[in-house]
Each structure stands twice: as C-alpha cells, then as structure tokens.
C-alpha cells in the first residue's frame, strides 16, 4: 500500500493542475472530518480535547484549500476523486461504528469518535509524510510538516483512550485498522485510475481547474 500511495502522489506532484485539485480534495476530507466532529461529540459545548481537535481539523481544511489556490494561482472549484474521498470517509465511520457496536452491545458515540479519529490519524501519519516528500512546492511541504506535528500532538492521547475502551470489551485495534486499510485501498485504486486518465489527456494545460456540474454533484454527495 505504501508504494502505491507514494507512486500516485509523485505523479500528482509533477503537474500543478493536478496537485491543486488534490490539495482541494485533501481540504475536503479534513472538512468532512471537522463536520463529523461538530455533528457528533461536539454537538454541544465539548471538552477541551474535542474542541482542540475540531479546531485543528478546521484549520487543516482551510490551510489545504488556501494552498490549492496558491498552487493554481486562484481559488478553484475542481477536485480529484471527491466522491471516492467522501465514500471512504463515510464508509469508514459507518463500518467502524457497526464493528464496535458488535462488541459493546449498544452504540457508543465517543468510542466511535475515538476509533475513526485513530484510524484517520494513523493514515495521515503515512499519507502526509509521503506527500511532503513528493511535493515540489515549498509552501505545501511546510504546511504538511506543520499538520503532522499537530496531528501527533493529540494522536497518542486519543489512541490510548481508544485502546483502553476496546480492551475493556475484548476488541483489538488491529481489526479496526485492517478495516481502514481495505477501505483506503479502494480509495487509492480510484485515485490511481483518475490520475491515469488525467495524464492521458493530450495536454496537461487542458486539465480543468473549474468543476463541472457533475463534479459539483459528486462533491455534494461526498460531504453528506
């Protein structure tokens, strides 16, 4: 999986039009994460830990959207695989909740939050350093380093709390991470196919910065 991620990120980073759209997709994913936090464990005034996490995810969504505009030269509306990105996130959240409920016997919203956060941040600790190494844009590399540091600042606390709760009901984090690996593999497969299609176009200058009506519909579905 790591080699596949590295290869597709290197392809994306070669072409500013693709990288801008990829950054926009990463911003979308961070936004989906922030919105899920705000609608679940932060639907009322939350703890410092949860509020800090919400603030981080919101800042990351803003930072990556700003960078997509910087790479493109202006704010853009197009993405790379927005529907696949949303499907990965939504499926992960749903399947982890279903898996955990089989052990707990009843939905545990806070455990579901811990599980999804742990899986997503484990993935970020692989994805973002690989992207930092692939990108040729100094601003992108700098921001990715900052995001990784922020993710690490609360990842350990959240993961420890997650493991403690899972251990109490006889469940293993490894099972949850295997589920995430399968779902992310499906997302990477769609990203690889999309990048291959883009690279086969006659001119990279023709790659769109503006979303089509279909793109807008897919993005709307992704953030539901």
WOTAFEN-V387320 format. One record per residue. N is the residue number from 1. RES is the residue in one small letter. PSI is psi as a letter, one per 30 degrees, with the letter a starting at -180 (none if undefined). NEAR is the number of other C-alpha atoms within 10 Angstrom. D_LAST is the distance of its C-alpha to the last C-alpha in Angstrom with 1 decimal. Layout:
n->N res->RES psi->PSI near->NEAR d_last->D_LAST
n->N res->RES psi->PSI near->NEAR d_last->D_LAST
This chain:
n->1 res->x psi->e near->11 d_last->27.6
n->2 res->x psi->e near->9 d_last->28.8
n->3 res->x psi->e near->9 d_last->30.9
n->4 res->x psi->e near->13 d_last->28.1
n->5 res->x psi->e near->18 d_last->25.9
n->6 res->x psi->e near->17 d_last->28.9
n->7 res->x psi->e near->14 d_last->29.9
n->8 res->x psi->e near->19 d_last->26.7
n->9 res->x psi->e near->23 d_last->26.4
n->10 res->x psi->e near->18 d_last->30.0
n->11 res->x psi->e near->17 d_last->29.3
n->12 res->x psi->e near->25 d_last->26.5
n->13 res->x psi->f near->20 d_last->28.6
n->14 res->x psi->f near->13 d_last->31.5
n->15 res->x psi->j near->16 d_last->29.9
n->16 res->x psi->e near->20 d_last->28.6
n->17 res->x psi->e near->21 d_last->26.4
n->18 res->x psi->e near->26 d_last->24.6
n->19 res->x psi->e near->26 d_last->24.6
n->20 res->x psi->e near->30 d_last->23.1
n->21 res->x psi->e near->29 d_last->20.1
n->22 res->x psi->e near->24 d_last->19.8
n->23 res->x psi->e near->23 d_last->19.9
n->24 res->x psi->e near->28 d_last->17.1
n->25 res->x psi->e near->26 d_last->15.0
n->26 res->x psi->e near->22 d_last->16.3
n->27 res->x psi->e near->25 d_last->15.3
n->28 res->x psi->e near->24 d_last->11.7
n->29 res->x psi->e near->22 d_last->11.8
n->30 res->x psi->e near->23 d_last->13.7
n->31 res->x psi->e near->21 d_last->11.3
n->32 res->x psi->e near->22 d_last->8.4
n->33 res->x psi->e near->24 d_last->11.4
n->34 res->x psi->e near->21 d_last->12.6
n->35 res->x psi->e near->17 d_last->9.6
n->36 res->x psi->e near->20 d_last->9.7
n->37 res->x psi->e near->20 d_last->13.4
n->38 res->x psi->f near->17 d_last->13.4
n->39 res->x psi->f near->10 d_last->11.6
n->40 res->x psi->c near->13 d_last->13.8
n->41 res->x psi->f near->18 d_last->17.3
n->42 res->x psi->g near->16 d_last->17.3
n->43 res->x psi->f near->10 d_last->16.4
n->44 res->x psi->l near->9 d_last->20.2
n->45 res->x psi->j near->10 d_last->22.6
n->46 res->x psi->a near->14 d_last->22.4
n->47 res->x psi->l near->11 d_last->25.1
n->48 res->x psi->e near->9 d_last->26.4
n->49 res->x psi->e near->12 d_last->25.0
n->50 res->x psi->e near->18 d_last->21.4
n->51 res->x psi->e near->16 d_last->21.7
n->52 res->x psi->e near->13 d_last->23.3
n->53 res->x psi->e near->21 d_last->20.5
n->54 res->x psi->e near->22 d_last->17.9
n->55 res->x psi->e near->13 d_last->20.3
n->56 res->x psi->e near->18 d_last->20.8
n->57 res->x psi->e near->24 d_last->17.2
n->58 res->x psi->e near->18 d_last->16.8
n->59 res->x psi->e near->17 d_last->20.2
n->60 res->x psi->e near->24 d_last->19.3
n->61 res->x psi->e near->23 d_last->16.3
n->62 res->x psi->e near->17 d_last->18.9
n->63 res->x psi->e near->20 d_last->21.7
n->64 res->x psi->e near->24 d_last->20.2
n->65 res->x psi->e near->24 d_last->19.0
n->66 res->x psi->e near->19 d_last->22.6
n->67 res->x psi->e near->22 d_last->24.1
n->68 res->x psi->e near->29 d_last->22.3
n->69 res->x psi->e near->18 d_last->24.0
n->70 res->x psi->e near->16 d_last->27.2
n->71 res->x psi->e near->20 d_last->27.4
n->72 res->x psi->f near->17 d_last->26.6
n->73 res->x psi->f near->12 d_last->28.9
n->74 res->x psi->l near->13 d_last->26.4
n->75 res->x psi->k near->17 d_last->22.7
n->76 res->x psi->l near->20 d_last->20.8
n->77 res->x psi->f near->17 d_last->17.7
n->78 res->x psi->l near->23 d_last->17.9
n->79 res->x psi->l near->27 d_last->16.4
n->80 res->x psi->j near->23 d_last->17.5
n->81 res->x psi->h near->24 d_last->15.4
n->82 res->x psi->e near->27 d_last->11.9
n->83 res->x psi->e near->22 d_last->10.4
n->84 res->x psi->e near->22 d_last->12.8
n->85 res->x psi->e near->24 d_last->11.9
n->86 res->x psi->e near->24 d_last->8.2
n->87 res->x psi->e near->20 d_last->9.7
n->88 res->x psi->e near->21 d_last->12.4
n->89 res->x psi->e near->24 d_last->10.5
n->90 res->x psi->e near->17 d_last->8.5
n->91 res->x psi->e near->15 d_last->11.8
n->92 res->x psi->e near->23 d_last->13.9
n->93 res->x psi->e near->21 d_last->12.4
n->94 res->x psi->e near->12 d_last->12.8
n->95 res->x psi->e near->17 d_last->16.1
n->96 res->x psi->e near->22 d_last->17.6
n->97 res->x psi->e near->21 d_last->17.0
n->98 res->x psi->e near->14 d_last->18.7
n->99 res->x psi->e near->15 d_last->21.4
n->100 res->x psi->e near->21 d_last->22.2
n->101 res->x psi->f near->16 d_last->22.4
n->102 res->x psi->f near->13 d_last->25.0
n->103 res->x psi->e near->14 d_last->27.2
n->104 res->x psi->f near->16 d_last->26.6
n->105 res->x psi->f near->9 d_last->26.7
n->106 res->x psi->l near->11 d_last->24.1
n->107 res->x psi->k near->14 d_last->20.7
n->108 res->x psi->j near->12 d_last->21.3
n->109 res->x psi->e near->13 d_last->18.4
n->110 res->x psi->e near->12 d_last->20.4
n->111 res->x psi->e near->20 d_last->21.5
n->112 res->x psi->e near->23 d_last->17.9
n->113 res->x psi->e near->20 d_last->17.2
n->114 res->x psi->e near->20 d_last->20.5
n->115 res->x psi->e near->27 d_last->19.9
n->116 res->x psi->e near->23 d_last->16.6
n->117 res->x psi->e near->20 d_last->18.2
n->118 res->x psi->e near->24 d_last->21.4
n->119 res->x psi->e near->22 d_last->20.1
n->120 res->x psi->e near->19 d_last->18.0
n->121 res->x psi->e near->20 d_last->21.0
n->122 res->x psi->e near->17 d_last->23.5
n->123 res->x psi->e near->15 d_last->21.7
n->124 res->x psi->e near->16 d_last->21.7
n->125 res->x psi->f near->16 d_last->25.4
n->126 res->x psi->e near->14 d_last->26.0
n->127 res->x psi->e near->17 d_last->23.8
n->128 res->x psi->e near->17 d_last->24.6
n->129 res->x psi->e near->16 d_last->28.4
n->130 res->x psi->e near->19 d_last->28.5
n->131 res->x psi->e near->20 d_last->26.6
n->132 res->x psi->e near->19 d_last->29.0
n->133 res->x psi->e near->14 d_last->31.9
n->134 res->x psi->e near->19 d_last->30.7
n->135 res->x psi->k near->21 d_last->29.9
n->136 res->x psi->f near->16 d_last->32.9
n->137 res->x psi->j near->15 d_last->31.4
n->138 res->x psi->e near->10 d_last->33.1
n->139 res->x psi->e near->13 d_last->30.3
n->140 res->x psi->e near->21 d_last->27.7
n->141 res->x psi->e near->18 d_last->30.0
n->142 res->x psi->e near->11 d_last->30.7
n->143 res->x psi->e near->17 d_last->27.2
n->144 res->x psi->e near->23 d_last->26.3
n->145 res->x psi->e near->14 d_last->29.4
n->146 res->x psi->e near->12 d_last->28.3
n->147 res->x psi->e near->22 d_last->24.8
n->148 res->x psi->e near->17 d_last->26.4
n->149 res->x psi->e near->13 d_last->28.9
n->150 res->x psi->e near->15 d_last->26.3
n->151 res->x psi->e near->17 d_last->24.3
n->152 res->x psi->f near->14 d_last->27.7
n->153 res->x psi->e near->12 d_last->28.6
n->154 res->x psi->f near->16 d_last->26.3
n->155 res->x psi->e near->21 d_last->25.5
n->156 res->x psi->e near->13 d_last->28.8
n->157 res->x psi->e near->13 d_last->28.5
n->158 res->x psi->e near->19 d_last->25.1
n->159 res->x psi->e near->19 d_last->26.2
n->160 res->x psi->e near->13 d_last->29.5
n->161 res->x psi->e near->16 d_last->27.9
n->162 res->x psi->e near->22 d_last->25.6
n->163 res->x psi->e near->18 d_last->28.7
n->164 res->x psi->e near->15 d_last->30.7
n->165 res->x psi->e near->18 d_last->28.4
n->166 res->x psi->e near->18 d_last->28.1
n->167 res->x psi->e near->12 d_last->31.9
n->168 res->x psi->f near->11 d_last->32.5
n->169 res->x psi->g near->13 d_last->30.9
n->170 res->x psi->g near->10 d_last->32.3
n->171 res->x psi->l near->18 d_last->29.3
n->172 res->x psi->k near->16 d_last->29.3
n->173 res->x psi->f near->17 d_last->26.9
n->174 res->x psi->e near->10 d_last->28.0
n->175 res->x psi->e near->12 d_last->26.4
n->176 res->x psi->e near->20 d_last->23.0
n->177 res->x psi->e near->19 d_last->23.6
n->178 res->x psi->e near->12 d_last->24.7
n->179 res->x psi->e near->17 d_last->21.5
n->180 res->x psi->e near->24 d_last->19.7
n->181 res->x psi->e near->16 d_last->22.4
n->182 res->x psi->e near->13 d_last->21.7
n->183 res->x psi->e near->18 d_last->18.0
n->184 res->x psi->e near->22 d_last->18.7
n->185 res->x psi->e near->15 d_last->21.6
n->186 res->x psi->e near->16 d_last->19.4
n->187 res->x psi->e near->19 d_last->17.4
n->188 res->x psi->e near->19 d_last->20.8
n->189 res->x psi->e near->15 d_last->22.1
n->190 res->x psi->e near->17 d_last->19.6
n->191 res->x psi->e near->22 d_last->20.3
n->192 res->x psi->e near->20 d_last->24.0
n->193 res->x psi->e near->13 d_last->23.9
n->194 res->x psi->e near->13 d_last->22.1
n->195 res->x psi->e near->17 d_last->24.6
n->196 res->x psi->e near->14 d_last->27.5
n->197 res->x psi->e near->10 d_last->26.6
n->198 res->x psi->e near->18 d_last->26.4
n->199 res->x psi->f near->16 d_last->29.7
n->200 res->x psi->f near->9 d_last->31.4
n->201 res->x psi->k near->11 d_last->31.1
n->202 res->x psi->e near->9 d_last->34.6
n->203 res->x psi->k near->9 d_last->33.9
n->204 res->x psi->f near->14 d_last->31.5
n->205 res->x psi->f near->11 d_last->32.0
n->206 res->x psi->f near->10 d_last->30.1
n->207 res->x psi->k near->17 d_last->26.8
n->208 res->x psi->k near->16 d_last->24.4
n->209 res->x psi->f near->19 d_last->23.1
n->210 res->x psi->k near->14 d_last->21.4
n->211 res->x psi->k near->15 d_last->18.3
n->212 res->x psi->l near->12 d_last->19.1
n->213 res->x psi->e near->9 d_last->17.3
n->214 res->x psi->e near->9 d_last->16.0
n->215 res->x psi->e near->18 d_last->14.7
n->216 res->x psi->e near->17 d_last->12.9
n->217 res->x psi->e near->13 d_last->11.2
n->218 res->x psi->e near->17 d_last->10.4
n->219 res->x psi->e near->23 d_last->9.0
n->220 res->x psi->e near->13 d_last->6.7
n->221 res->x psi->e near->14 d_last->5.5
n->222 res->x psi->e near->21 d_last->5.7
n->223 res->x psi->g near->20 d_last->3.8
n->224 res->x psi->none near->11 d_last->0.0
